[in-house]
């Protein structure tokens, strides 16, 4: 049987300029700094981000399917409140994709990949204790990317990464909720333990719970954003 490659783990794909602008706009929206109904003028945004209108247009197109932005004929783009049904569907698919990834990783990860996942989890503990949400968010993307790579299934990695990007604004925003960093890190620890034991069913179950709690946390935050007095 051919030996699997033991080359260094490739980093997550670098975001395009449009993806970077989309992430910045999403953070402004979920933090409540851009209110529902706020116009998103392409020219004004291009000046603010120091770019042409093309990546801004790309960013708005990416945000529209998430429910954060609505694009209406003759009105252009405006900030919207996410559609709860659409988000629920997206989180359901994400949970199943990541459950499949965790199960396959429990069976297929190479020893060096298992060590890499443990190192990543250990590094995130310091970020959690320091309350460094920005650093934890970035490290969290890498943590889940390592799970995808551990499957040794390129297609699963591709579609899981694409789905994760669609949900990125909400997965990132929910880390701002009280005590969410600590609980997220604990959930990661349970996932890592199951994978290290080769417990495919356990790893899948724990990551479904993890994504489910992520969705619940975001849902509570979304209700707060819908309140007329939300500031």
Residue pairs with C-beta under 8 A, 6 or more apart in sequence:
4 110
4 152
6 110
6 112
9 113
9 116
9 146
9 149
10 149
11 142
11 145
12 141
12 142
12 145
12 161
13 161
15 23
16 55
16 58
17 51
17 55
17 58
18 54
18 55
18 56
18 57
18 58
18 59
18 62
19 58
19 59
19 62
19 165
21 45
21 49
21 51
21 55
21 56
21 58
21 59
22 58
22 59
22 60
22 62
22 63
23 168
23 169
23 172
24 49
25 34
25 40
25 45
25 59
25 60
25 63
25 68
25 69
26 63
26 66
26 68
26 168
26 169
26 172
26 173
27 169
27 172
27 173
28 34
29 68
29 69
29 79
29 169
30 68
30 169
30 170
30 172
30 173
30 221
30 225
31 173
31 176
32 225
32 230
32 231
34 40
34 79
35 79
36 78
36 79
36 80
36 81
36 225
37 78
37 79
38 78
38 79
39 75
39 76
39 77
39 78
40 60
40 69
40 76
40 77
40 78
40 79
41 76
42 53
42 56
42 57
42 60
42 76
42 77
43 53
45 56
45 59
46 52
46 53
46 56
49 55
49 56
60 69
60 71
60 77
61 71
63 69
63 169
64 70
64 71
64 77
65 86
65 166
66 82
66 87
66 90
66 166
66 167
66 169
66 170
67 80
67 81
67 82
67 83
67 86
67 87
68 79
68 80
68 82
68 169
69 77
69 78
69 79
69 80
70 77
70 78
70 79
70 80
71 77
72 78
81 222
81 225
81 226
82 170
82 222
84 219
84 222
87 170
87 215
87 218
88 215
90 163
90 166
90 167
91 167
91 211
91 212
91 214
91 215
93 163
94 160
94 163
94 164
94 167
94 211
95 207
95 208
95 211
95 212
96 208
97 156
97 159
97 160
97 163
98 144
98 147
98 160
98 207
98 208
98 210
98 211
99 203
99 204
99 205
99 207
99 208
100 151
100 156
100 204
101 147
101 148
101 150
101 151
101 156
101 157
101 160
101 207
102 147
102 191
102 194
102 195
102 200
102 203
102 204
102 206
102 207
103 200
103 201
103 203
103 204
104 150
104 151
104 152
104 153
104 156
104 200
105 113
105 117
105 147
105 150
105 151
105 195
105 203
106 194
106 195
106 197
106 198
106 199
106 200
106 202
106 203
107 198
107 200
108 150
108 151
108 152
109 117
109 150
109 195
110 150
113 146
113 149
113 150
114 150
114 195
114 196
116 146
117 143
117 146
117 147
117 150
117 192
117 195
118 192
118 196
120 139
120 142
120 143
120 146
121 143
121 185
121 188
121 189
121 192
123 139
124 136
124 139
124 140
124 143
124 185
124 188
125 185
127 135
127 136
127 139
127 181
128 136
128 181
128 182
128 184
128 185
131 181
133 175
133 176
133 181
136 175
136 181
136 184
137 172
137 175
140 171
140 175
140 184
141 164
141 168
143 188
144 164
145 161
147 191
147 195
147 207
148 156
148 157
148 160
148 161
149 157
150 195
151 157
164 171
170 214
170 215
170 218
171 214
171 218
173 218
173 221
174 180
174 214
174 217
174 218
174 221
175 181
175 184
176 221
177 217
177 220
177 221
180 217
183 213
184 210
184 214
187 206
187 209
187 210
187 213
188 210
190 206
191 203
191 206
191 207
191 210
194 202
194 203
194 206
195 203
224 230
